[in-house]
Structure formats: C-alpha cells, structure tokens
C-alpha cells in the first residue's frame, strides 16, 4: 500500500518545465503632415520638445515634412504614440496652428 501512495503523488526525480511566452507589443508610427500655415520654426520646436529630437534631426524631419508632405517622426508603443501626438496637437492648437499628426500601426 505504501507504493500506491508514492505513485499517486507523482514520480520522484522528474522536474516539470513551464514555458511562458510574451508577445512583443505592437508599434505605432507617429506621422506629421505638412500644411501651409504652421511655421517651420514651430515644427522644429515641437519635434525637439515633444518628440525629443536634436536640433539637427528636428530640422531634417521638418524639411522632409515640408518637401514630401509628411514624415514619420517617431515609432512608439500605442500609449506613448497617442500621448505624444495629442501633446503636439494641443501645443499647435494653443498657438493657432492646424498641424495634423496621425498615429498608424507599423
């Protein structure tokens, strides 16, 4: 009878492994679009303050937006992308600019 109790509790010396996987969160592109009203200086300021770009990178992105019609200014997780896009849009509206920023899946 003692042997029956040992078998019902599992086989001694065998370890179980559990595998867990985590999905990588989806990334989102923040795209800034050109318009005829928002000043280039303001776009550079937003890129520096909201999107934390260097002056050189902000200037390069601003020129891409101006000449190409739009440019990806950052790739983030959903929450960060929405937060930065909203903050930049609010800043633009406070200054009277119609700057358009979209967030799209990568």
N, C-alpha and C positions, 0 to 999 in steps of 0.2 A: 504494500500500500504506500510506502514511503516513496517508491519510484513514481507512482502515478502523480503525486503532488509536485515533484520536480518537473515533470514533463508539462504539466498544465501551466506552469509559471514561465515557460519559455526555455530555450536551450541555452545553458550557461556558456559563456565564452564567445557568443556571437553578438556583434555590435550592429545596430541599425543606423543607417545613414539617411538623413533627410535632406533633400535638395530643395532649395528655395531659389526662385528666380525673380528678379525685379525688372520691370520694363523701364527703359530709358524714356523720360518724359519727352513728349513731342515738342519741337522747337518752332518758333514763330518769327517771321521776318517783319520788321517794322520798316515800312516804306514811306518816304517823304516825297510829296508830289510838288511840282513846280506850279506857280501861279504868277500873274502879272502884277500883284500888289505887294506881297511880302518881300521885304528888302533882303538883300544878300547878307548884310551885316547881322540882321536878326536871325536868319537861318544858321549862320555860323555860331552865334551866341547860344541858340537852343541846342545845337549839336555839342557844344562844349559843356554847357551846364546840365542839361537833362540826360544826354547820351554819353557824357564823359569822354568826349573825343579831344585829342590835342588840337591846337590851333591849325597845324598843318593838315591833319586828317579832316578836320571840320571844313576847311577851305576847299580841299579836294572834293569832298562829298557835295558841298554846296555847288561847285562847278558842274559836277555830274548831274545834279538835280536840275540846274539851270539849262544845261545844254541837251540833256537826254530826256527831260520831262519827269523823271523820278529816279530814286536810288534807294537801295537798301541801306539803312543807317544803323542797323543792329539786328542780331539774331539772339532771341532770349526764350526762356520758358514763358508760357502763356501769361501768367500773372505779372511778370516783370515787363513783358512786351506791352500789355494793356496799360499798366501803370505809367510807363514812360511815355507812351503815345498820348494818354489822357493829360498828363502833366504838360507836355509840349503844346497840345491843343489849347489847354486852358491859358497857358502863357501867351500864346498867339492871340487868342480872343481878347485877353486883357489889354493887349497892345493894339487891337483893332485890325489884326491881320487874318485873312481867310485860309491860312496854312492848312493843307489837308494831309493827314497822316493815316495810313491804313495798316492793319495787322493781318497777316495772312500765314497759313501753315507753310512750313518749309517743305 
